[in-house]
Amino acid sequence: GCPGNCVFCSVHNNCGRRWRPRSAENVVAEIELLVTRDGIKEIHLEDDNFTIDRKRAIRICDLIIEKKLDVKFTIHNGVAIWTLDREVLAKMKEAGFYKLCFGIESGDEETLKFMRKSLKLEKAKQVIKAANELGMWTHGFFIIGFPYEEMASMLNTLKFAIRSELDFASFFIATPYPGTDLYQIMKKEGLIDDIDWTDIRVCAAAADTKYFSKKELERVERNFYLRFTLSRLVRLF
């Protein structure tokens, strides 16, 4: 479950809002079994809230270190970046975390407010910098194409992705999944009458917005991927 209240998220429909963790000892016991019995060398944690309880996250890392488990980790689904600091990151690095994905979602303050995303962009920059300095790969997730979002706001997202020195970035198009507040907003605005629900996915536009057609949004998304990748090539060479 996730205690967040993001306008676009459908997790609440499936898992609810109450976060229900397994104990650190229980989690590490399963990891140990996978490593010793099955020879697993890498584990991807599909938990948006792995670090929401700081003590539990550190305890999991400490147990992995104490047991000398030879395994690497990535939080592939995204981690709550506002819960992180250098101490937690250093402990995660020591335990074998080599890549972190961050659900930053936008580089525009007004869009973040619309999303109801509890994130400060300056904090995000600090965490990305610390993770990079510790030798971890960093990957940011961003969403463009909200119903009231103009080009200037979307460009702020691209600029943030580039200037934050993330190693990787993914740009998705806001998708009004049924049961989300975003769905209700777009329905009220008359934007989702023609959605083909058999082919809905975050890498393609499901509906027009107030300012862009579906095709225009998809062109913007492709352009952002290209510009981010070119910026990283320039930095590399």
One Martini backbone bead per residue (centre of mass of N, CA, C, O) as a GRO file, in nm:
protein
  237
    1GLY     BB    1   0.101   0.032   0.011
    2CYS     BB    2   0.008   0.395  -0.023
    3PRO     BB    3   0.013   0.722   0.134
    4GLY     BB    4  -0.022   0.863  -0.106
    5ASN     BB    5  -0.179   1.137  -0.348
    6CYS     BB    6  -0.158   1.095  -0.642
    7VAL     BB    7  -0.342   1.174  -0.924
    8PHE     BB    8  -0.227   0.918  -1.119
    9CYS     BB    9  -0.263   0.683  -0.919
   10SER     BB   10  -0.357   0.315  -0.898
   11VAL     BB   11  -0.266   0.164  -0.633
   12HIS     BB   12  -0.512   0.208  -0.441
   13ASN     BB   13  -0.704   0.004  -0.588
   14ASN     BB   14  -0.516  -0.252  -0.500
   15CYS     BB   15  -0.355  -0.162  -0.199
   16GLY     BB   16  -0.399   0.101  -0.088
   17ARG     BB   17  -0.286   0.338   0.180
   18ARG     BB   18  -0.169   0.121   0.362
   19TRP     BB   19   0.126   0.045   0.503
   20ARG     BB   20   0.262  -0.304   0.473
   21PRO     BB   21   0.514  -0.445   0.639
   22ARG     BB   22   0.781  -0.631   0.652
   23SER     BB   23   1.021  -0.747   0.814
   24ALA     BB   24   1.352  -0.740   0.801
   25GLU     BB   25   1.399  -1.039   0.872
   26ASN     BB   26   1.205  -1.157   0.659
   27VAL     BB   27   1.335  -1.040   0.406
   28VAL     BB   28   1.630  -1.152   0.449
   29ALA     BB   29   1.554  -1.450   0.459
   30GLU     BB   30   1.470  -1.461   0.160
   31ILE     BB   31   1.731  -1.363   0.037
   32GLU     BB   32   1.909  -1.589   0.154
   33LEU     BB   33   1.764  -1.820   0.012
   34LEU     BB   34   1.815  -1.727  -0.281
   35VAL     BB   35   2.126  -1.728  -0.260
   36THR     BB   36   2.189  -2.021  -0.132
   37ARG     BB   37   1.990  -2.204  -0.308
   38ASP     BB   38   1.977  -2.036  -0.614
   39GLY     BB   39   2.208  -1.817  -0.685
   40ILE     BB   40   2.136  -1.531  -0.655
   41LYS     BB   41   2.265  -1.196  -0.778
   42GLU     BB   42   1.980  -1.038  -0.832
   43ILE     BB   43   1.758  -0.771  -0.706
   44HIS     BB   44   1.430  -0.643  -0.759
   45LEU     BB   45   1.258  -0.383  -0.612
   46GLU     BB   46   0.888  -0.343  -0.595
   47ASP     BB   47   0.917  -0.061  -0.399
   48ASP     BB   48   0.817   0.263  -0.330
   49ASN     BB   49   0.861   0.220   0.018
   50PHE     BB   50   1.139   0.117   0.134
   51THR     BB   51   1.224   0.417   0.288
   52ILE     BB   52   0.986   0.517   0.478
   53ASP     BB   53   1.141   0.337   0.690
   54ARG     BB   54   1.442   0.399   0.800
   55LYS     BB   55   1.509   0.173   1.007
   56ARG     BB   56   1.431  -0.065   0.827
   57ALA     BB   57   1.622  -0.013   0.590
   58ILE     BB   58   1.883  -0.028   0.759
   59ARG     BB   59   1.835  -0.310   0.873
   60ILE     BB   60   1.843  -0.461   0.607
   61CYS     BB   61   2.130  -0.375   0.535
   62ASP     BB   62   2.274  -0.485   0.787
   63LEU     BB   63   2.196  -0.785   0.742
   64ILE     BB   64   2.333  -0.819   0.471
   65ILE     BB   65   2.615  -0.750   0.576
   66GLU     BB   66   2.639  -0.957   0.809
   67LYS     BB   67   2.581  -1.211   0.600
   68LYS     BB   68   2.737  -1.177   0.334
   69LEU     BB   69   2.567  -1.115   0.076
   70ASP     BB   70   2.593  -1.206  -0.271
   71VAL     BB   71   2.426  -0.918  -0.376
   72LYS     BB   72   2.225  -0.727  -0.592
   73PHE     BB   73   2.060  -0.396  -0.618
   74THR     BB   74   1.733  -0.263  -0.725
   75ILE     BB   75   1.494   0.007  -0.756
   76HIS     BB   76   1.298  -0.020  -1.030
   77ASN     BB   77   1.014   0.134  -0.944
   78GLY     BB   78   1.100   0.324  -0.722
   79VAL     BB   79   1.188   0.591  -0.495
   80ALA     BB   80   1.151   0.793  -0.224
   81ILE     BB   81   1.342   1.072  -0.235
   82TRP     BB   82   1.249   1.224   0.040
   83THR     BB   83   1.377   0.977   0.229
   84LEU     BB   84   1.666   1.066   0.154
   85ASP     BB   85   2.017   1.030   0.237
   86ARG     BB   86   2.346   0.980   0.279
   87GLU     BB   87   2.326   0.759   0.493
   88VAL     BB   88   2.131   0.569   0.346
   89LEU     BB   89   2.290   0.545   0.082
   90ALA     BB   90   2.550   0.424   0.204
   91LYS     BB   91   2.414   0.169   0.312
   92MET     BB   92   2.306   0.066   0.041
   93LYS     BB   93   2.577   0.042  -0.099
   94GLU     BB   94   2.701  -0.164   0.102
   95ALA     BB   95   2.460  -0.383   0.041
   96GLY     BB   96   2.435  -0.354  -0.309
   97PHE     BB   97   2.344  -0.093  -0.427
   98TYR     BB   98   2.360   0.038  -0.780
   99LYS     BB   99   2.049   0.132  -0.832
  100LEU     BB  100   1.831   0.424  -0.869
  101CYS     BB  101   1.486   0.503  -0.874
  102PHE     BB  102   1.301   0.810  -0.944
  103GLY     BB  103   0.989   0.971  -0.859
  104ILE     BB  104   0.966   1.287  -0.971
  105GLU     BB  105   0.783   1.366  -1.257
  106SER     BB  106   0.883   1.684  -1.211
  107GLY     BB  107   1.034   2.024  -1.293
  108ASP     BB  108   0.756   2.156  -1.193
  109GLU     BB  109   0.597   2.309  -0.940
  110GLU     BB  110   0.299   2.324  -1.043
  111THR     BB  111   0.276   2.027  -1.129
  112LEU     BB  112   0.331   1.906  -0.852
  113LYS     BB  113   0.078   2.026  -0.723
  114PHE     BB  114  -0.125   1.883  -0.905
  115MET     BB  115  -0.021   1.590  -0.822
  116ARG     BB  116   0.054   1.577  -0.511
  117LYS     BB  117   0.372   1.607  -0.471
  118SER     BB  118   0.608   1.537  -0.208
  119LEU     BB  119   0.838   1.755  -0.355
  120LYS     BB  120   1.171   1.880  -0.367
  121LEU     BB  121   1.397   1.970  -0.602
  122GLU     BB  122   1.645   2.026  -0.425
  123LYS     BB  123   1.643   1.752  -0.286
  124ALA     BB  124   1.677   1.583  -0.540
  125LYS     BB  125   1.956   1.691  -0.618
  126GLN     BB  126   2.105   1.599  -0.360
  127VAL     BB  127   2.053   1.294  -0.393
  128ILE     BB  128   2.176   1.254  -0.670
  129LYS     BB  129   2.458   1.351  -0.596
  130ALA     BB  130   2.514   1.146  -0.369
  131ALA     BB  131   2.477   0.888  -0.537
  132ASN     BB  132   2.695   0.950  -0.744
  133GLU     BB  133   2.933   0.976  -0.537
  134LEU     BB  134   2.883   0.663  -0.440
  135GLY     BB  135   2.833   0.496  -0.727
  136MET     BB  136   2.545   0.532  -0.833
  137TRP     BB  137   2.287   0.486  -1.025
  138THR     BB  138   2.063   0.718  -1.197
  139HIS     BB  139   1.692   0.729  -1.223
  140GLY     BB  140   1.439   0.914  -1.385
  141PHE     BB  141   1.093   0.987  -1.346
  142PHE     BB  142   0.859   1.120  -1.594
  143ILE     BB  143   0.572   1.345  -1.647
  144ILE     BB  144   0.365   1.425  -1.921
  145GLY     BB  145   0.051   1.566  -2.013
  146PHE     BB  146  -0.127   1.732  -1.857
  147PRO     BB  147  -0.423   1.896  -1.901
  148TYR     BB  148  -0.272   2.200  -1.810
  149GLU     BB  149  -0.008   2.162  -1.967
  150GLU     BB  150   0.254   2.336  -2.083
  151MET     BB  151   0.551   2.370  -2.243
  152ALA     BB  152   0.710   2.512  -2.018
  153SER     BB  153   0.670   2.286  -1.809
  154MET     BB  154   0.798   2.053  -1.970
  155LEU     BB  155   1.077   2.192  -2.002
  156ASN     BB  156   1.144   2.187  -1.700
  157THR     BB  157   1.176   1.883  -1.691
  158LEU     BB  158   1.409   1.855  -1.888
  159LYS     BB  159   1.606   2.046  -1.744
  160PHE     BB  160   1.622   1.887  -1.485
  161ALA     BB  161   1.724   1.619  -1.594
  162ILE     BB  162   1.990   1.739  -1.701
  163ARG     BB  163   2.101   1.917  -1.447
  164SER     BB  164   2.099   1.673  -1.227
  165GLU     BB  165   2.276   1.423  -1.339
  166LEU     BB  166   2.148   1.197  -1.453
  167ASP     BB  167   2.191   0.894  -1.613
  168PHE     BB  168   1.873   0.854  -1.633
  169ALA     BB  169   1.563   0.881  -1.837
  170SER     BB  170   1.202   0.885  -1.811
  171PHE     BB  171   0.923   0.944  -2.036
  172PHE     BB  172   0.586   1.004  -1.965
  173ILE     BB  173   0.238   0.979  -2.015
  174ALA     BB  174  -0.039   1.083  -1.899
  175THR     BB  175  -0.266   0.845  -1.738
  176PRO     BB  176  -0.623   0.780  -1.712
  177TYR     BB  177  -0.690   0.581  -1.487
  178PRO     BB  178  -0.918   0.412  -1.353
  179GLY     BB  179  -0.978   0.561  -1.024
  180THR     BB  180  -0.855   0.828  -1.073
  181ASP     BB  181  -0.830   1.167  -1.053
  182LEU     BB  182  -0.742   1.213  -1.344
  183TYR     BB  183  -0.987   1.086  -1.474
  184GLN     BB  184  -1.197   1.285  -1.356
  185ILE     BB  185  -1.077   1.541  -1.478
  186MET     BB  186  -1.083   1.452  -1.783
  187LYS     BB  187  -1.383   1.395  -1.790
  188LYS     BB  188  -1.482   1.681  -1.714
  189GLU     BB  189  -1.316   1.803  -1.976
  190GLY     BB  190  -1.366   1.604  -2.228
  191LEU     BB  191  -1.087   1.397  -2.289
  192ILE     BB  192  -1.206   1.060  -2.275
  193ASP     BB  193  -1.410   0.948  -2.501
  194ASP     BB  194  -1.168   0.805  -2.711
  195ILE     BB  195  -1.059   0.572  -2.552
  196ASP     BB  196  -0.839   0.290  -2.587
  197TRP     BB  197  -0.833   0.039  -2.346
  198THR     BB  198  -0.656  -0.186  -2.512
  199ASP     BB  199  -0.399   0.056  -2.545
  200ILE     BB  200  -0.289   0.128  -2.258
  201ARG     BB  201   0.000   0.348  -2.201
  202VAL     BB  202   0.279   0.545  -2.096
  203CYS     BB  203   0.415   0.561  -2.406
  204ALA     BB  204   0.121   0.671  -2.471
  205ALA     BB  205  -0.140   0.855  -2.574
  206ALA     BB  206  -0.484   0.862  -2.457
  207ALA     BB  207  -0.512   1.187  -2.469
  208ASP     BB  208  -0.601   1.487  -2.481
  209THR     BB  209  -0.549   1.818  -2.412
  210LYS     BB  210  -0.579   2.159  -2.383
  211TYR     BB  211  -0.293   2.185  -2.583
  212PHE     BB  212  -0.276   1.872  -2.684
  213SER     BB  213  -0.225   1.622  -2.876
  214LYS     BB  214  -0.135   1.304  -2.896
  215LYS     BB  215   0.083   1.341  -3.113
  216GLU     BB  216   0.230   1.576  -2.978
  217LEU     BB  217   0.311   1.427  -2.718
  218GLU     BB  218   0.480   1.206  -2.860
  219ARG     BB  219   0.686   1.404  -2.978
  220VAL     BB  220   0.786   1.520  -2.715
  221GLU     BB  221   0.886   1.260  -2.588
  222ARG     BB  222   1.097   1.191  -2.804
  223ASN     BB  223   1.256   1.458  -2.779
  224PHE     BB  224   1.341   1.420  -2.482
  225TYR     BB  225   1.504   1.165  -2.517
  226LEU     BB  226   1.708   1.282  -2.717
  227ARG     BB  227   1.811   1.525  -2.548
  228PHE     BB  228   1.909   1.365  -2.307
  229THR     BB  229   2.105   1.175  -2.453
  230LEU     BB  230   2.285   1.397  -2.573
  231SER     BB  231   2.371   1.519  -2.299
  232ARG     BB  232   2.520   1.256  -2.205
  233LEU     BB  233   2.725   1.241  -2.436
  234VAL     BB  234   2.858   1.511  -2.382
  235ARG     BB  235   2.947   1.445  -2.090
  236LEU     BB  236   3.119   1.192  -2.160
  237PHE     BB  237   3.308   1.346  -2.403
   0.00000   0.00000   0.00000
